[in-house]
Structures are given as structure tokens and as C-alpha cells.
Amino acid sequence: MPSSTTMLLGYAGIALLTLGTTVGLAVMVLDPSSDLRRLWGRYEALLESQCRFLLIQRSGASIARMQLAACGVVALVALLLEDTFLLLLIPPIALAPAFILRQRCAERVQRIEDQLSPWLLMLANALKASPSLGEAIASSAKLQRPPISQELDLALKEMKLGTPLDQAMLNMSTRIGSQAVSGALATILVGRQTGGDLPRILEESAATLREMARLEGVVRTKTAEGKSQAYVLGVIPFVLIGAIHLVDE
């Protein structure tokens, strides 16, 4: 059995190694020219864009710093308890925020796409009563529910601040990042610029979107079972590792 002096020296070595690694990472993060700093900046920008799209009142930098602090706490607790199994919590902590935000962004986009067809029909009816596209968008936005009403409200605020209608629609398309939304907004802009029968074009676009949504629902139903099996197979190794760790104790 090792003596107390040997154990003390071992703990001191581990502490110095941890401290040196932490200081080295801090220096690399604080150095604007380092690759790690650039990667860290991209990660913060990714979290920031996701938070803005979800209208979350929190910066990407603050989320990234909380992640870093949580990983440090887990590493320290694992060192003090001499339990390396706790280090397996670091990857989930490092990956969870970006994954959760990405999932919530995808869900928000899906809800917007589900509301797109009714909104186009409402916009077509509004255009029959008012020839102004801006007024029709404003009146239809009041009758919609979030999240599409929030996106329309942002576009209307941009227009009130002097942004042209076409540019506000393009900004909305870029912000959402959906092919269905981009196609619908492009149809509105092209129909407006060419002077065609925009209400009829919007009604036909809404019918096309409903058919596309029906076909996508069929495809999702057919592939749901395969996805669930893949998720189960991916989780099984972690469950087995945890069970083996508990048995060893």
C-alpha cells in the first residue's frame, strides 16, 4: 500500500497537471490569434444565432461560459472523489446546449412551415380587400399565432424602420432558413414584381404546400420506426457502461 507521502505527491501532481492544463487552455482561449480562440468564437456565434432565432434573452457567450464552468466542476469532483466515471458527464455537458437549441430551432421552423399554408390563404384574402401588400401582411400577422406571427412582426418592424418590403421578406427568409418558407416568400415577391394575380398565385401555393406536407407526413411515418431503433442502439452502450460501473462498486 503506498505511503501517505506518495499519495500526497500523487495528488499534488494531479493538481498541478489540472492547473497547468486549465491555464494553458485559458491562454489559448484569450489569445485572439489562436485556433482554439477562433473555434470558441464560432461556437459562441452559433449559440448566439440560435438564441436570437428562438427569441431567448441570453447571449451565446454566457451559455458557453456556463458550459466551461460546469465541465470544470465535474472534472474537479471526479478528481476529489477519485471516480473517473464522472468524467463521462463532460461530453454531454459540452454537447447538450447546442443540440437542444438546434432541436428547438428545428421545431420552431416546423411549426412555421405548418402555419405557412393558412397564412398564405389569409394573405390572399387580405389582398382581395386591400391592394397594398404591406397592409395585407400587417393585417394577416395580427390573426396568426406564434411563431409565424413573431417572424412577421419582426419583418413589419424592419419595414417601419425604413427597410424595403422586398428586403424585409428576404431577411425573414434568411432568418428562418426553410426551403418552404423561402419558396413561398419568393413567390410573393415575384408575383408582386411581375404584377400577376397575386391572390390566385398564393391560393395555388397554399394548396401545393398542403400536398407537400401530406407527403412528408407519410414519409416521416414510414421512417419513424427505423429512427427509434437507431436511437435505442445508440443509448444501449452507455446504459451497459453505467450498469457495469454500479456492479463493480
ABEGO torsion letter per residue (X at the ends): XBBAAAAAAAAAAAAAAAAAAAAAAAAAAABAABAAAAAAAAAAAAAAAAAAAAGBBBBAAAAAAAAAAAAAAAAAAAAAAGBAAAAAAAAAAAAAAAAAAAAAAAAAAAAAAAAAAAAAAAAAAAAAABABAAAAAAAAAAABBOAAAAAAAAAAAAAAAGBBAAAAAAAAAAAAGBAAAAAAAAAAAAAAAAGBBAAAAAAAAAAAAAAAAAAAAAAAAAAAAAAAAAAAAAAAAAAAAAAAAAAAX
